[in-house]
Amino acid sequence: MTQSRDVVLASGPFDGSRLDGVEGPLLEMEADGLIHRYVATTTTRRVAEDELTVYQFDGTISPDGGMAGVENPENRVASPLADELRAEKS
């Protein structure tokens, strides 16, 4: 068994996906016009011969920074990826 910098995603739209070279506590992936957030956990999961860190699904936000279902714009939560996407549109 080897230690890898690869991770496995748990739950959400990318459940079970394996990604390589992931670093940091937050992973954001854009798909279908939305940003899907995954956070690092202390849990590992054995996949094949590798022990992978599990990143747990944390929810979906729109690129304008709004969380799904939030009505009040002042309560919206922005993300680094959302900021980049908004800057590209400007």
CNS distance restraints for C-alpha pairs under 8 A (distance, minus, plus):
assign (resid   1 and name CA) (resid  49 and name CA) 4.94 0.50 0.50
assign (resid   1 and name CA) (resid  50 and name CA) 5.48 0.50 0.50
assign (resid   1 and name CA) (resid  51 and name CA) 6.97 0.50 0.50
assign (resid   2 and name CA) (resid  49 and name CA) 6.67 0.50 0.50
assign (resid   2 and name CA) (resid  50 and name CA) 5.20 0.50 0.50
assign (resid   2 and name CA) (resid  51 and name CA) 6.59 0.50 0.50
assign (resid   3 and name CA) (resid  50 and name CA) 6.16 0.50 0.50
assign (resid   3 and name CA) (resid  51 and name CA) 5.74 0.50 0.50
assign (resid   3 and name CA) (resid  52 and name CA) 7.26 0.50 0.50
assign (resid   4 and name CA) (resid  50 and name CA) 6.45 0.50 0.50
assign (resid   4 and name CA) (resid  51 and name CA) 6.67 0.50 0.50
assign (resid   4 and name CA) (resid  52 and name CA) 6.28 0.50 0.50
assign (resid   5 and name CA) (resid  20 and name CA) 6.32 0.50 0.50
assign (resid   5 and name CA) (resid  21 and name CA) 5.15 0.50 0.50
assign (resid   5 and name CA) (resid  22 and name CA) 6.33 0.50 0.50
assign (resid   5 and name CA) (resid  23 and name CA) 7.63 0.50 0.50
assign (resid   5 and name CA) (resid  52 and name CA) 7.33 0.50 0.50
assign (resid   5 and name CA) (resid  53 and name CA) 7.90 0.50 0.50
assign (resid   6 and name CA) (resid  18 and name CA) 6.79 0.50 0.50
assign (resid   6 and name CA) (resid  19 and name CA) 5.49 0.50 0.50
assign (resid   6 and name CA) (resid  20 and name CA) 4.04 0.50 0.50
assign (resid   6 and name CA) (resid  21 and name CA) 5.38 0.50 0.50
assign (resid   6 and name CA) (resid  22 and name CA) 6.21 0.50 0.50
assign (resid   6 and name CA) (resid  52 and name CA) 5.99 0.50 0.50
assign (resid   6 and name CA) (resid  53 and name CA) 7.23 0.50 0.50
assign (resid   7 and name CA) (resid  18 and name CA) 5.63 0.50 0.50
assign (resid   7 and name CA) (resid  19 and name CA) 5.40 0.50 0.50
assign (resid   7 and name CA) (resid  20 and name CA) 6.37 0.50 0.50
assign (resid   7 and name CA) (resid  21 and name CA) 7.83 0.50 0.50
assign (resid   7 and name CA) (resid  22 and name CA) 6.67 0.50 0.50
assign (resid   7 and name CA) (resid  52 and name CA) 4.97 0.50 0.50
assign (resid   7 and name CA) (resid  53 and name CA) 4.90 0.50 0.50
assign (resid   7 and name CA) (resid  54 and name CA) 5.88 0.50 0.50
assign (resid   7 and name CA) (resid  55 and name CA) 6.86 0.50 0.50
assign (resid   8 and name CA) (resid  16 and name CA) 6.00 0.50 0.50
assign (resid   8 and name CA) (resid  17 and name CA) 5.62 0.50 0.50
assign (resid   8 and name CA) (resid  18 and name CA) 4.45 0.50 0.50
assign (resid   8 and name CA) (resid  19 and name CA) 6.41 0.50 0.50
assign (resid   8 and name CA) (resid  45 and name CA) 7.58 0.50 0.50
assign (resid   8 and name CA) (resid  52 and name CA) 6.16 0.50 0.50
assign (resid   8 and name CA) (resid  53 and name CA) 6.33 0.50 0.50
assign (resid   8 and name CA) (resid  54 and name CA) 5.12 0.50 0.50
assign (resid   8 and name CA) (resid  55 and name CA) 6.25 0.50 0.50
assign (resid   9 and name CA) (resid  14 and name CA) 6.38 0.50 0.50
assign (resid   9 and name CA) (resid  15 and name CA) 5.33 0.50 0.50
assign (resid   9 and name CA) (resid  16 and name CA) 5.29 0.50 0.50
assign (resid   9 and name CA) (resid  17 and name CA) 5.37 0.50 0.50
assign (resid   9 and name CA) (resid  18 and name CA) 6.47 0.50 0.50
assign (resid   9 and name CA) (resid  19 and name CA) 7.98 0.50 0.50
assign (resid   9 and name CA) (resid  38 and name CA) 7.40 0.50 0.50
assign (resid   9 and name CA) (resid  54 and name CA) 5.88 0.50 0.50
assign (resid   9 and name CA) (resid  55 and name CA) 4.95 0.50 0.50
assign (resid   9 and name CA) (resid  56 and name CA) 6.09 0.50 0.50
assign (resid   9 and name CA) (resid  57 and name CA) 7.20 0.50 0.50
assign (resid  10 and name CA) (resid  14 and name CA) 7.41 0.50 0.50
assign (resid  10 and name CA) (resid  15 and name CA) 4.77 0.50 0.50
assign (resid  10 and name CA) (resid  16 and name CA) 5.84 0.50 0.50
assign (resid  10 and name CA) (resid  17 and name CA) 7.89 0.50 0.50
assign (resid  10 and name CA) (resid  54 and name CA) 6.54 0.50 0.50
assign (resid  10 and name CA) (resid  55 and name CA) 6.04 0.50 0.50
assign (resid  10 and name CA) (resid  56 and name CA) 4.88 0.50 0.50
assign (resid  10 and name CA) (resid  57 and name CA) 6.02 0.50 0.50
assign (resid  11 and name CA) (resid  15 and name CA) 4.43 0.50 0.50
assign (resid  11 and name CA) (resid  16 and name CA) 7.38 0.50 0.50
assign (resid  11 and name CA) (resid  56 and name CA) 6.56 0.50 0.50
assign (resid  11 and name CA) (resid  57 and name CA) 5.49 0.50 0.50
assign (resid  12 and name CA) (resid  36 and name CA) 7.99 0.50 0.50
assign (resid  12 and name CA) (resid  57 and name CA) 5.42 0.50 0.50
assign (resid  12 and name CA) (resid  59 and name CA) 7.60 0.50 0.50
assign (resid  13 and name CA) (resid  36 and name CA) 7.93 0.50 0.50
assign (resid  22 and name CA) (resid  27 and name CA) 7.92 0.50 0.50
assign (resid  24 and name CA) (resid  40 and name CA) 7.57 0.50 0.50
assign (resid  25 and name CA) (resid  39 and name CA) 5.65 0.50 0.50
assign (resid  25 and name CA) (resid  40 and name CA) 4.97 0.50 0.50
assign (resid  26 and name CA) (resid  37 and name CA) 7.07 0.50 0.50
assign (resid  26 and name CA) (resid  38 and name CA) 5.93 0.50 0.50
assign (resid  26 and name CA) (resid  39 and name CA) 4.70 0.50 0.50
assign (resid  26 and name CA) (resid  40 and name CA) 6.36 0.50 0.50
assign (resid  27 and name CA) (resid  37 and name CA) 5.81 0.50 0.50
assign (resid  27 and name CA) (resid  38 and name CA) 5.06 0.50 0.50
assign (resid  27 and name CA) (resid  39 and name CA) 6.19 0.50 0.50
assign (resid  27 and name CA) (resid  40 and name CA) 7.91 0.50 0.50
assign (resid  27 and name CA) (resid  55 and name CA) 7.95 0.50 0.50
assign (resid  28 and name CA) (resid  35 and name CA) 6.23 0.50 0.50
assign (resid  28 and name CA) (resid  36 and name CA) 5.60 0.50 0.50
assign (resid  28 and name CA) (resid  37 and name CA) 4.61 0.50 0.50
assign (resid  28 and name CA) (resid  38 and name CA) 6.34 0.50 0.50
assign (resid  28 and name CA) (resid  81 and name CA) 6.77 0.50 0.50
assign (resid  29 and name CA) (resid  35 and name CA) 5.51 0.50 0.50
assign (resid  29 and name CA) (resid  36 and name CA) 5.22 0.50 0.50
assign (resid  29 and name CA) (resid  37 and name CA) 6.59 0.50 0.50
assign (resid  30 and name CA) (resid  34 and name CA) 5.62 0.50 0.50
assign (resid  30 and name CA) (resid  35 and name CA) 4.46 0.50 0.50
assign (resid  30 and name CA) (resid  36 and name CA) 6.22 0.50 0.50
assign (resid  31 and name CA) (resid  35 and name CA) 6.45 0.50 0.50
assign (resid  31 and name CA) (resid  36 and name CA) 7.40 0.50 0.50
assign (resid  33 and name CA) (resid  62 and name CA) 7.14 0.50 0.50
assign (resid  33 and name CA) (resid  63 and name CA) 7.32 0.50 0.50
assign (resid  34 and name CA) (resid  60 and name CA) 6.61 0.50 0.50
assign (resid  34 and name CA) (resid  61 and name CA) 5.97 0.50 0.50
assign (resid  34 and name CA) (resid  62 and name CA) 4.82 0.50 0.50
assign (resid  34 and name CA) (resid  63 and name CA) 6.17 0.50 0.50
assign (resid  35 and name CA) (resid  60 and name CA) 5.59 0.50 0.50
assign (resid  35 and name CA) (resid  61 and name CA) 5.27 0.50 0.50
assign (resid  35 and name CA) (resid  62 and name CA) 5.90 0.50 0.50
assign (resid  35 and name CA) (resid  63 and name CA) 6.43 0.50 0.50
assign (resid  35 and name CA) (resid  81 and name CA) 7.67 0.50 0.50
assign (resid  35 and name CA) (resid  82 and name CA) 7.44 0.50 0.50
assign (resid  36 and name CA) (resid  57 and name CA) 7.62 0.50 0.50
assign (resid  36 and name CA) (resid  58 and name CA) 7.63 0.50 0.50
assign (resid  36 and name CA) (resid  59 and name CA) 6.04 0.50 0.50
assign (resid  36 and name CA) (resid  60 and name CA) 4.53 0.50 0.50
assign (resid  36 and name CA) (resid  61 and name CA) 6.60 0.50 0.50
assign (resid  37 and name CA) (resid  57 and name CA) 6.03 0.50 0.50
assign (resid  37 and name CA) (resid  58 and name CA) 5.27 0.50 0.50
assign (resid  37 and name CA) (resid  59 and name CA) 5.57 0.50 0.50
assign (resid  37 and name CA) (resid  60 and name CA) 6.08 0.50 0.50
assign (resid  37 and name CA) (resid  61 and name CA) 7.89 0.50 0.50
assign (resid  38 and name CA) (resid  55 and name CA) 5.49 0.50 0.50
assign (resid  38 and name CA) (resid  56 and name CA) 5.15 0.50 0.50
assign (resid  38 and name CA) (resid  57 and name CA) 4.38 0.50 0.50
assign (resid  38 and name CA) (resid  58 and name CA) 5.18 0.50 0.50
assign (resid  38 and name CA) (resid  59 and name CA) 7.48 0.50 0.50
assign (resid  39 and name CA) (resid  55 and name CA) 5.06 0.50 0.50
assign (resid  39 and name CA) (resid  56 and name CA) 5.33 0.50 0.50
assign (resid  39 and name CA) (resid  57 and name CA) 6.60 0.50 0.50
assign (resid  39 and name CA) (resid  58 and name CA) 6.45 0.50 0.50
assign (resid  40 and name CA) (resid  53 and name CA) 7.31 0.50 0.50
assign (resid  40 and name CA) (resid  54 and name CA) 6.30 0.50 0.50
assign (resid  40 and name CA) (resid  55 and name CA) 4.34 0.50 0.50
assign (resid  40 and name CA) (resid  56 and name CA) 6.43 0.50 0.50
assign (resid  41 and name CA) (resid  53 and name CA) 6.98 0.50 0.50
assign (resid  41 and name CA) (resid  54 and name CA) 5.77 0.50 0.50
assign (resid  41 and name CA) (resid  55 and name CA) 5.76 0.50 0.50
assign (resid  41 and name CA) (resid  56 and name CA) 6.80 0.50 0.50
assign (resid  42 and name CA) (resid  53 and name CA) 7.03 0.50 0.50
assign (resid  42 and name CA) (resid  54 and name CA) 7.34 0.50 0.50
assign (resid  43 and name CA) (resid  53 and name CA) 6.07 0.50 0.50
assign (resid  43 and name CA) (resid  54 and name CA) 5.66 0.50 0.50
assign (resid  44 and name CA) (resid  51 and name CA) 6.12 0.50 0.50
assign (resid  44 and name CA) (resid  52 and name CA) 5.20 0.50 0.50
assign (resid  44 and name CA) (resid  53 and name CA) 4.40 0.50 0.50
assign (resid  44 and name CA) (resid  54 and name CA) 5.36 0.50 0.50
assign (resid  45 and name CA) (resid  51 and name CA) 5.63 0.50 0.50
assign (resid  45 and name CA) (resid  52 and name CA) 5.27 0.50 0.50
assign (resid  45 and name CA) (resid  53 and name CA) 6.48 0.50 0.50
assign (resid  45 and name CA) (resid  54 and name CA) 6.51 0.50 0.50
assign (resid  46 and name CA) (resid  50 and name CA) 5.65 0.50 0.50
assign (resid  46 and name CA) (resid  51 and name CA) 4.45 0.50 0.50
assign (resid  46 and name CA) (resid  52 and name CA) 6.09 0.50 0.50
assign (resid  47 and name CA) (resid  51 and name CA) 6.32 0.50 0.50
assign (resid  47 and name CA) (resid  52 and name CA) 6.87 0.50 0.50
assign (resid  60 and name CA) (resid  67 and name CA) 6.70 0.50 0.50
assign (resid  60 and name CA) (resid  68 and name CA) 6.83 0.50 0.50
assign (resid  61 and name CA) (resid  65 and name CA) 6.29 0.50 0.50
assign (resid  61 and name CA) (resid  66 and name CA) 5.73 0.50 0.50
assign (resid  61 and name CA) (resid  67 and name CA) 4.51 0.50 0.50
assign (resid  61 and name CA) (resid  68 and name CA) 5.95 0.50 0.50
assign (resid  62 and name CA) (resid  66 and name CA) 5.44 0.50 0.50
assign (resid  62 and name CA) (resid  67 and name CA) 6.35 0.50 0.50
assign (resid  62 and name CA) (resid  68 and name CA) 7.15 0.50 0.50
assign (resid  62 and name CA) (resid  82 and name CA) 7.43 0.50 0.50
assign (resid  63 and name CA) (resid  81 and name CA) 7.62 0.50 0.50
assign (resid  63 and name CA) (resid  82 and name CA) 4.52 0.50 0.50
assign (resid  63 and name CA) (resid  83 and name CA) 7.62 0.50 0.50
assign (resid  63 and name CA) (resid  85 and name CA) 6.37 0.50 0.50
assign (resid  63 and name CA) (resid  86 and name CA) 6.85 0.50 0.50
assign (resid  64 and name CA) (resid  78 and name CA) 7.62 0.50 0.50
assign (resid  64 and name CA) (resid  82 and name CA) 6.17 0.50 0.50
assign (resid  64 and name CA) (resid  83 and name CA) 7.81 0.50 0.50
assign (resid  64 and name CA) (resid  86 and name CA) 6.56 0.50 0.50
assign (resid  65 and name CA) (resid  76 and name CA) 6.11 0.50 0.50
assign (resid  65 and name CA) (resid  77 and name CA) 5.65 0.50 0.50
assign (resid  65 and name CA) (resid  78 and name CA) 4.24 0.50 0.50
assign (resid  65 and name CA) (resid  79 and name CA) 6.50 0.50 0.50
assign (resid  65 and name CA) (resid  82 and name CA) 5.80 0.50 0.50
assign (resid  65 and name CA) (resid  83 and name CA) 7.64 0.50 0.50
assign (resid  66 and name CA) (resid  70 and name CA) 6.72 0.50 0.50
assign (resid  66 and name CA) (resid  73 and name CA) 7.09 0.50 0.50
assign (resid  66 and name CA) (resid  76 and name CA) 4.71 0.50 0.50
assign (resid  66 and name CA) (resid  77 and name CA) 5.99 0.50 0.50
assign (resid  66 and name CA) (resid  78 and name CA) 6.89 0.50 0.50
assign (resid  67 and name CA) (resid  76 and name CA) 6.00 0.50 0.50
assign (resid  67 and name CA) (resid  77 and name CA) 6.44 0.50 0.50
assign (resid  70 and name CA) (resid  75 and name CA) 7.02 0.50 0.50
assign (resid  70 and name CA) (resid  76 and name CA) 6.76 0.50 0.50
assign (resid  71 and name CA) (resid  75 and name CA) 7.95 0.50 0.50
assign (resid  72 and name CA) (resid  76 and name CA) 7.08 0.50 0.50
assign (resid  78 and name CA) (resid  82 and name CA) 6.35 0.50 0.50
assign (resid  78 and name CA) (resid  83 and name CA) 7.07 0.50 0.50
assign (resid  79 and name CA) (resid  83 and name CA) 6.21 0.50 0.50
assign (resid  80 and name CA) (resid  84 and name CA) 6.41 0.50 0.50
assign (resid  81 and name CA) (resid  85 and name CA) 6.22 0.50 0.50
assign (resid  82 and name CA) (resid  86 and name CA) 6.13 0.50 0.50
assign (resid  83 and name CA) (resid  87 and name CA) 6.19 0.50 0.50
assign (resid  84 and name CA) (resid  88 and name CA) 6.28 0.50 0.50
assign (resid  85 and name CA) (resid  89 and name CA) 6.47 0.50 0.50
assign (resid  86 and name CA) (resid  90 and name CA) 6.50 0.50 0.50
